[in-house]
Amino acid sequence: MKKLKILSIILAISIMVVGCSDKIESGQKKDTDKSSMNLEYINLTMVKPTTINPILNKDKSVGYITNLIYDGLFTIDENYNVVPQLVKEYGISQDGMSIDIKLKNAKWHDGTTVTSQDVKFSVDLIQKNTDSPYNVLTQNIASISIANNSEFTINFKEKYAFSVDTLIFPIVSQSKLGSVSDKDIKDYKKNLIGNGPYKIEKYEERDGMILTRNEEYYNELPNTTKDIKVGIVPDEEAQVSMVMALDSDIAGVSLNDLSKFYEKEFNITKYEGRDYESLIFNYNNPFLRDVNFRKAIAHAINREKIAEEGYMGDAKLINFPLNSNSKYYNKDVKVVDYNKDKSKEYLDKVKPITDEQIQNLINKDNANKSYKEAEKNKTDIKDNDQKNSEENIKKMITKLNLKIIVNKNNTERVKSAHMIGEYLKTIGIKSTIEELEDKDIEDAINSKDYDLALVGWELSIVPDVRSIIESSGYNDEKLNNYMESLSSATSQSQVEDIYKSIQKYINDNVIFMSLVIRDDYMVTNRRVQGEISPNDFDVYEGIINLTIKDK
């Protein structure tokens, strides 16, 4: 479900998403009298929508707003774990091929009841529209068997350990949309009735919408929950500008924009995003197939310094490609620590390689050399009949020049790659950093034209990391058995146990090196009081708890 992301490659589920918060207060004052903001509301913005139908919308900013209007069967909490939303009770069958669900007594904003038929209609609508961002989440649903208005069974095409995690799509009303034509189903007038904590009081395509608290919401809302005014802007950059101009209260900002907000008017919430960074190995290189060589590299690299300096402190150290507060993430797994002495000890344990492997190294190293240089290189590496001696292994390692590739358009990643090169130099391993364009790095990875690659992934909301593990190129019986066990797991406890074993095995054998997950940021006007708990699925999580500061 995940794919490698190297800037130009967007790889993961592309649903409207944002995690764990540290609050930072910041400096200077602006003239709020010039603000056009309506002070009675919490003011938000979204890019001009093509539709407010939550199933068919493809814009993130619009999706974050529709999250306030529509609930799903399950949702993602601030720790990136799935929790029930419209679901009151559920149970997974022993064979993992179905899930029985009972709904809460939830109402649509027109007072009618949310039913099993609405769920089936929503799934059918998503599956019918293959370009829906939620379509991938429903591909394993074979059918829905309705028992009554509040109870039904979702039947799956095949067993999948993360079936519940995929049930996070919004539920829309069959009675409002069931008879609407494909042409009109995107019309805003057909999509004004939701089931979430806020309902649409007013909507004008040019001016935006007014959201009021849903007094009939199935979960209790705080008495202080404020109404929301949503303005329309041309693009994401304008969303940031509106907050800077004090014309909007909340927006997500990039690290580059963050410095603009260190003023008295703003609070900044930092949370764990989904951009995961790792160092992968090319297992066509016989040295990198040796776990001792990989451990030598891992012990030589100071991951804390890379997080602090390479990623500018804008990241959290991680030992596995899962968000650090996920129920499946094992914080007790120990990664290979930074220790140059241990690194050199493991270098001394590197095993001899075969004649064929030596020749492959020679051919690879000679590819960009002249004939005269190549012949000298061949003599240096082969060193007569001593090529498998310990002394000659050490000599061969000193002759290595590892190619480290990195995307030249990612400043933090480039700096981190150069730091890794410097760390390797301290244990006598030479390297060359190649900064490549998006397409070139994709080609290099696909053709295995590298030794180490510093790459990034966008983690999926569904916590299935098998694609990342498989893409590492590492393969052995024990890891394969773990992966097969994961694919056939039918309970959360089974998945937790298997993931614990996989995490330990990957870190013990340095199959790849997890580095960091990048932080994201939300900026809030300080006239709005209280704390939100954004995550990469719902950046406005907790907005019901915000109040407005008295003048």
C-alpha positions in Angstrom: 0.0 0.0 0.0 3.0 2.3 0.1 5.4 3.3 -2.5 8.7 5.0 -2.5 8.5 8.7 -2.5 11.3 10.6 -4.2 9.7 14.0 -4.5 8.3 13.4 -8.0 6.9 10.1 -7.0 3.9 10.4 -4.7 3.7 7.1 -3.0 1.0 6.2 -0.5 -2.7 6.6 0.0 -3.5 10.2 -1.2 -6.2 10.9 1.3 -6.6 14.2 3.2 -4.2 13.7 6.0 -2.0 15.4 9.0 -0.1 13.9 14.7 1.3 14.6 18.7 1.8 18.2 19.8 4.3 20.5 21.4 3.2 24.0 21.9 5.6 26.9 21.2 4.8 30.5 21.9 6.2 33.3 19.8 7.2 37.3 19.4 5.9 41.1 17.9 2.5 42.5 17.4 0.4 43.5 14.4 -2.5 45.9 14.1 -5.5 43.7 14.5 -7.9 46.6 13.8 -7.1 46.2 10.1 -8.2 42.5 10.1 -11.2 41.6 8.1 -11.7 38.5 10.3 -15.2 37.9 11.8 -14.4 37.8 15.5 -17.5 35.8 16.5 -16.2 32.7 14.7 -13.1 30.6 14.5 -12.0 31.5 11.0 -10.6 28.9 8.6 -9.9 28.8 4.9 -10.0 26.3 2.1 -9.0 26.3 -1.6 -12.0 26.9 -3.9 -13.6 23.5 -4.0 -14.8 21.7 -7.2 -17.1 19.7 -4.9 -17.8 19.5 -1.2 -18.9 15.8 -1.6 -16.3 14.3 0.8 -16.0 11.1 -1.2 -15.3 12.8 -4.5 -13.3 15.8 -3.3 -9.6 15.6 -4.0 -8.2 18.7 -2.4 -6.6 18.4 1.0 -7.8 21.8 2.4 -11.4 21.0 1.4 -11.0 17.5 2.9 -10.0 19.0 6.3 -13.2 21.0 6.3 -15.4 18.1 5.3 -13.9 16.1 8.1 -15.7 18.5 10.4 -19.0 17.8 8.6 -18.9 14.1 7.9 -17.8 11.2 10.2 -16.7 7.7 9.1 -17.1 4.3 10.6 -13.6 4.8 12.2 -11.1 7.6 12.3 -7.5 8.3 13.1 -6.6 9.7 16.5 -3.7 11.9 17.4 -1.4 8.9 17.8 -2.2 7.5 14.3 -4.3 4.7 15.7 -7.7 3.8 14.3 -10.6 4.4 16.8 -14.4 3.9 16.3 -16.4 7.0 15.2 -19.9 6.0 14.0 -19.3 2.4 15.1 -20.7 1.4 18.5 -19.5 -2.2 18.5 -17.6 -4.4 16.1 -16.1 -7.9 15.9 -13.7 -9.5 13.4 -14.5 -13.0 12.3 -12.0 -15.7 13.3 -10.9 -16.2 9.7 -10.4 -12.5 9.2 -12.8 -12.5 6.2 -15.5 -10.3 7.6 -16.3 -7.7 10.3 -19.7 -7.3 12.1 -20.6 -3.7 12.9 -23.3 -2.1 15.0 -23.8 1.7 14.5 -24.2 4.3 17.2 -27.5 6.2 17.3 -26.1 8.9 15.0 -28.3 11.5 13.1 -27.9 13.3 9.9 -28.1 17.1 10.2 -31.7 16.9 9.0 -32.6 14.7 11.9 -32.9 11.4 10.1 -30.9 8.4 11.3 -27.6 7.2 9.9 -28.2 3.6 8.7 -26.6 0.5 7.5 -28.0 1.4 4.0 -26.0 4.7 4.1 -22.8 2.7 4.8 -23.4 0.4 1.8 -24.3 3.3 -0.4 -21.1 5.1 0.5 -18.9 2.1 -0.2 -20.7 1.5 -3.5 -20.2 5.2 -4.4 -16.5 5.0 -3.6 -15.9 1.8 -5.5 -17.8 3.2 -8.5 -15.6 6.3 -8.6 -12.1 4.9 -9.1 -10.6 8.4 -8.9 -11.9 8.9 -5.4 -9.0 9.3 -2.9 -10.8 6.7 -0.8 -11.1 4.1 -3.5 -8.0 2.2 -2.6 -9.4 1.7 0.9 -12.4 -0.1 -0.4 -10.7 -2.4 -2.9 -10.7 -5.4 -0.5 -14.5 -5.0 0.3 -16.4 -7.8 -1.5 -19.9 -7.0 -0.2 -22.0 -5.6 2.7 -24.7 -7.8 4.2 -27.3 -5.7 6.0 -29.0 -7.3 9.1 -31.1 -4.2 10.0 -30.8 -0.4 10.1 -28.0 -0.4 12.6 -26.2 -3.7 12.1 -24.4 -5.1 9.1 -21.4 -7.2 8.0 -18.6 -6.2 5.7 -17.2 -9.1 3.8 -13.7 -9.0 2.4 -12.2 -10.5 -0.7 -9.2 -11.8 1.2 -7.8 -11.8 4.6 -5.9 -8.6 5.5 -4.4 -7.8 8.9 -5.3 -4.1 8.6 -8.9 -4.4 7.4 -10.3 -2.2 10.2 -7.6 0.5 9.5 -9.1 0.9 5.9 -12.6 1.7 7.2 -11.9 5.5 7.6 -13.8 6.8 4.6 -16.7 9.3 5.2 -20.3 8.1 5.2 -22.8 10.0 3.0 -26.5 10.0 3.0 -28.3 7.5 0.6 -31.6 9.4 0.9 -29.9 12.7 -0.2 -27.7 11.3 -2.9 -29.1 7.9 -3.9 -31.3 9.3 -6.7 -28.9 12.0 -7.8 -27.3 11.7 -11.2 -23.6 11.2 -11.7 -23.5 14.7 -13.3 -25.2 16.4 -10.3 -23.6 14.4 -7.4 -20.8 16.9 -7.1 -23.2 19.9 -6.9 -22.8 21.6 -3.5 -26.6 21.9 -3.2 -26.8 18.1 -3.0 -24.1 17.8 -0.3 -25.2 20.1 2.5 -26.3 17.4 5.0 -23.6 15.7 7.0 -23.4 13.7 10.2 -20.4 15.2 12.0 -19.9 17.7 14.9 -20.5 20.7 12.6 -23.3 21.3 10.2 -23.5 23.7 7.2 -25.6 26.7 8.2 -24.8 28.6 5.0 -22.7 28.1 1.9 -22.0 30.4 -1.0 -19.5 29.2 -3.6 -17.7 32.6 -3.7 -17.8 33.5 0.0 -17.5 30.1 1.7 -19.5 28.6 4.5 -20.7 29.0 8.0 -20.5 25.9 10.2 -22.5 25.7 13.4 -22.2 23.1 16.2 -24.4 20.1 15.7 -26.6 20.1 18.8 -27.8 16.6 18.0 -24.3 15.1 17.7 -24.1 11.5 19.0 -21.0 12.5 21.1 -21.2 15.2 23.6 -19.7 18.5 22.5 -18.3 21.1 25.0 -20.7 23.9 25.7 -17.9 26.3 24.6 -17.6 24.9 21.1 -17.5 27.8 18.7 -19.0 28.2 15.2 -16.7 28.3 12.3 -16.4 30.6 9.3 -14.7 29.1 6.2 -13.3 31.5 3.6 -12.4 30.7 0.1 -8.8 31.2 -1.1 -7.1 30.5 -4.5 -4.3 28.3 -3.2 -2.4 26.9 -0.1 0.0 29.8 -0.1 -3.0 32.2 0.3 -4.1 30.1 3.4 -0.7 31.0 5.0 -0.9 34.6 4.0 -4.4 34.9 5.4 -3.2 33.8 8.9 -0.2 36.2 8.7 -2.5 39.0 7.8 -4.7 38.0 10.8 -7.6 37.3 8.5 -7.7 33.6 9.4 -7.1 31.8 12.7 -5.4 28.5 11.8 -3.3 27.1 9.0 -0.7 24.4 8.4 2.8 25.9 7.5 6.0 24.6 6.1 9.3 24.8 7.9 10.3 27.6 5.5 7.3 29.7 6.4 7.6 29.0 10.2 10.0 31.8 10.9 7.4 34.3 9.7 5.2 33.4 12.7 7.5 33.9 15.6 5.4 36.8 16.9 3.2 37.5 19.8 0.0 37.0 17.7 0.6 33.3 17.1 1.0 29.9 18.8 2.7 27.1 16.9 1.8 23.4 17.4 4.4 20.9 16.3 3.3 17.4 15.5 4.6 14.2 14.0 3.9 14.0 10.2 4.2 11.1 7.8 7.4 12.0 5.9 9.8 9.1 6.8 13.5 9.2 6.0 15.8 6.2 5.7 19.1 4.9 4.4 18.8 1.9 2.1 21.5 -0.5 0.9 22.1 -2.0 -2.5 22.4 -5.7 -1.9 24.1 -6.3 -5.3 27.2 -5.0 -3.5 28.7 -8.1 -1.8 30.1 -6.1 1.1 26.6 -4.7 1.9 25.3 -8.3 2.0 27.6 -8.8 5.0 25.7 -7.9 8.2 29.1 -7.0 9.8 29.7 -4.4 7.1 26.2 -2.9 7.5 26.6 -2.8 11.3 30.0 -1.0 10.8 28.2 1.6 8.7 25.4 1.9 11.2 27.7 2.3 14.2 29.6 5.0 12.4 26.6 7.2 11.8 25.4 9.6 14.5 21.6 9.6 13.9 21.0 12.2 16.6 23.3 14.7 15.0 21.7 14.0 11.6 18.3 14.7 13.1 19.6 17.9 14.9 21.8 19.3 12.1 20.8 17.6 8.9 17.1 17.9 9.4 17.4 21.1 11.5 15.8 19.6 14.5 12.6 19.4 12.4 12.3 15.6 12.9 11.9 12.8 15.3 14.3 9.9 15.5 12.6 6.6 14.6 13.6 3.0 14.6 10.9 1.7 12.2 8.7 3.1 9.4 5.7 3.7 11.7 4.6 6.8 13.6 6.2 6.7 17.0 2.9 6.6 18.9 1.3 3.9 16.8 0.1 0.9 18.8 2.3 -1.2 16.5 5.5 0.8 17.1 7.8 -0.8 19.6 9.8 1.9 21.5 11.8 -0.8 23.3 13.6 -2.0 20.2 17.2 -0.9 20.3 18.8 0.5 17.2 22.5 0.2 16.5 24.1 3.1 18.5 26.7 5.6 17.4 30.0 4.0 18.4 33.1 4.3 16.3 35.0 1.6 18.2 32.2 -0.9 17.6 32.1 0.2 14.0 35.8 -0.7 13.5 35.3 -4.0 15.4 32.6 -5.0 12.9 34.8 -3.9 10.0 37.4 -6.4 11.2 34.6 -9.1 11.1 33.8 -8.6 7.4 34.0 -12.0 5.7 35.9 -12.8 2.5 34.1 -12.5 -0.8 34.2 -14.8 -3.8 36.3 -14.3 -7.0 33.1 -13.6 -8.9 32.1 -10.9 -6.4 35.5 -9.4 -6.6 35.3 -9.3 -10.4 31.9 -7.6 -10.2 33.3 -5.0 -7.9 36.2 -4.4 -10.3 33.8 -4.1 -13.3 31.7 -1.6 -11.4 34.6 0.4 -10.1 36.2 0.5 -13.6 33.1 1.7 -15.4 34.2 5.3 -15.3 38.0 4.8 -15.5 40.4 4.8 -18.4 42.0 1.5 -19.5 45.3 2.3 -17.7 43.5 3.2 -14.5 41.3 0.1 -14.7 44.2 -2.2 -15.1 46.0 -0.7 -12.1 42.7 -0.9 -10.1 42.4 -4.6 -11.1 45.9 -5.3 -9.8 45.3 -3.4 -6.6 42.1 -5.2 -5.7 43.0 -8.7 -6.7 46.5 -8.6 -5.2 47.6 -11.9 -6.6 46.5 -15.0 -4.6 45.9 -13.2 -1.4 42.4 -11.8 -2.2 40.6 -13.8 0.5 43.0 -13.1 3.3 42.0 -10.9 6.2 44.7 -8.4 5.3 43.4 -8.1 1.8 39.8 -7.7 2.9 40.9 -4.7 4.8 42.8 -3.5 1.8 39.8 -3.9 -0.4 37.6 -2.0 2.0 40.1 0.9 1.9 39.8 0.8 -1.9 36.0 1.0 -1.8 34.3 4.2 -2.9 30.6 3.9 -2.0 28.2 5.8 -4.1 25.6 7.6 -2.0 22.7 9.0 -4.0 20.3 11.7 -2.8 17.6 13.9 -4.3 19.3 17.3 -5.0 16.0 19.1 -4.5 15.7 18.2 -0.8 18.1 20.5 1.1 17.9 18.6 4.4 18.4 15.3 2.8 21.4 16.5 0.9 23.0 17.9 4.0 22.3 14.6 5.8 23.9 12.6 3.0 27.1 14.6 3.2 27.1 14.1 7.0 26.9 10.3 6.4 29.8 10.5 4.0 31.9 12.3 6.6 31.0 9.7 9.3 32.0 6.9 6.9 35.4 8.6 6.3 36.1 8.4 10.1 36.2 4.6 9.8 38.2 4.5 6.6 35.4 4.1 4.1 35.4 6.5 1.2 32.2 7.6 -0.5 31.0 9.9 -3.2 27.7 11.8 -2.9 25.7 12.1 -6.1 23.0 14.7 -6.0 20.4 13.7 -8.6 17.2 15.1 -10.1 13.9 13.4 -9.3 13.8 11.2 -12.4 17.5 10.4 -12.2 17.3 9.1 -8.7 14.3 7.0 -9.6 16.3 5.5 -12.5 19.4 4.9 -10.3 17.3 3.1 -7.7 15.5 1.0 -10.2 18.7 0.0 -12.0 20.6 -0.5 -8.7 23.2 2.1 -9.7 24.1 3.1 -6.1 25.5 1.6 -2.9 23.6 3.7 -0.4 20.5 5.8 -1.0 19.0 8.4 1.3 15.3 8.3 0.5 12.0 9.5 1.8 8.6 7.9 2.0 5.2 9.2 2.7 3.8 6.8 5.3 0.3 5.4 4.6 -2.5 6.1 7.0 -2.9 2.3 7.0 0.0 1.0 9.2 1.1 -1.7 6.7 4.8 -1.3 6.1 5.4 -4.5 4.1 6.0 -2.5 0.8 8.8 -0.5 2.5 10.4 -3.6 3.8 10.1 -5.4 0.5 11.6 -2.5 -1.4 14.8 -2.7 0.7 15.8 -5.7 -1.5 16.7 -7.8 1.5 15.5 -11.4 1.4 15.9 -14.3 3.8 13.8 -17.2 5.1 13.2 -15.7 8.6 12.1 -12.3 7.3 9.9 -14.0 4.7 8.2 -16.0 7.4 7.5 -12.9 9.5 6.0 -11.2 6.4 3.8 -14.2 5.6 2.6 -14.3 9.2 1.7 -10.6 9.1 -0.3 -11.1 6.0 -2.4 -13.8 7.6 -2.8 -12.2 11.0 -6.5 -11.7 12.1 -6.2 -9.8 15.4 -4.5 -6.7 16.7 -2.5 -8.7 19.3 -1.2 -11.0 16.5 -0.1 -8.0 14.5 1.5 -6.4 17.5 3.6 -9.5 18.3 4.6 -10.0 14.6 5.6 -6.3 14.2 7.6 -6.5 17.4 9.6 -9.4 16.0 10.0 -7.7 12.6 11.2 -4.5 14.1 13.8 -6.3 16.2 15.0 -8.4 13.3 15.4 -5.5 11.0 17.3 -3.4 13.5 19.5 -6.3 14.7 20.5 -7.1 11.1 20.5 -3.4 9.8 18.4 -4.4 6.8 17.9 -0.7 6.3 18.5 2.3 8.6 15.5 4.3 9.8 16.5 7.9 10.5 13.6 10.3 11.2 10.0 11.2 10.6 9.6 14.9 9.7 7.6 17.3 11.9 4.7 19.3 10.6 3.4 22.6 12.0 0.1 24.4 12.6 -0.1 28.1 13.3 -2.9 29.5 15.5 -3.9 33.1 16.1 -3.5 33.6 19.9 -7.0 35.1 20.1 -8.1 31.5 19.9 -7.5 29.7 23.1 -7.1 26.0 23.9 -5.1 23.2 22.2 -5.7 21.2 19.1 -4.3 17.8 18.4 -3.6 17.7 14.7 -2.6 14.6 12.8 -2.0 13.9 9.2 -5.6 12.7 8.7 -7.3 15.6 10.4 -5.4 18.8 11.1 -8.3 20.3 13.0 -8.7 17.5 15.4 -9.7 19.0 18.8 -11.1 22.2 17.3 -14.3 21.6 19.2 -12.3 22.4 22.4 -11.1 25.9 21.2 -12.6 29.1 22.6 -12.2 32.7 21.6 -10.3 35.1 23.9 -12.4 37.9 25.4 -11.5 41.3 24.2 
